[in-house]
């Protein structure tokens, strides 16, 4: 019996020619994937004009101690719902540990901890997520939409947002400047 392949703890990189333009050059940090579906956070695009301080203030949390941190466009599903991808040196209410790579939290506890200076040492904040129903991601993976790359906390947290797509391809041994969209024929 074949064991199902699940992609939690990996990166999904949109290939050129992706049919859904919402995911053009997307980098998705996969957090949950099982027989019921999948959830990932897009980490390759900053939201224009939205900073972490703004988000904290919307919850009446003092963000005065927080640096100038961008908020990422995490995906098209529930675009007003916040998520924090973070290092594993912080664990709080409802945290999902993704392999031994990073955590995913969606509660106000982590935002309060970050604002108070007692949160995780590394984190990314996003609004929205990318989601797939049962079998949907597996079907997309059989097509020409996504490239699967190993997860890496260093690439996730230490690579500038706009450089993630090409940097993760490079780490997987692929020169992204040579990628072209569409299928070829011989």
C-alpha positions, 0 to 999 in steps of 0.5 A: 500500500502506498503511503500518501505524500504530504507537504507540511514543512515544505515550500511550494513555489509557483512555476511560471505559467501558473494559471491563477494569477493570485499566486504568480511568483508565490512562495507558500510555507506549507504548515498543515497537509493531510488527507483532509486538505492543506493550509499554507502561508504565502511569504513572498509579498508584502502588503502595501501600506500595512505594518505590524504596528498598524495591525497591533493598534487595530487590536488596541495593543501598544506597538511602540516597541515593535520595529518597522515590520511588514505584514505579508499577503498570506493568501486569498482565503480569509484575508482579514485573519492574521497568522504568525509564522515563528521560530520554535523558541515561543509556544503559546495557545493553539500553536501548530508546530511544523516539523522542527522548522517553525510554528504557526500561531493565529491567536492574539497571545502571540501578538501581545507577546511580540509587542511586549518583547517576550515573543519569538526571536524570529517571526513573519506576520501575514493576513490570509492563507492559502487553502486546499480541500481534500485531494486538491493540492495533490491534483495541482502538484500533478500539473505544472503549477507548483515546485516543491522545495524542502522547508528551511527556517533560515530561508523563511525568516532571514531572506528578504521577502522579494528575494524568497522565490529565487533564493529558495529555487537556488537552494534547491539547485534551480536557476529561476532565471531559466524557468519559462511557462508552458509545456514544451514538445519534442 
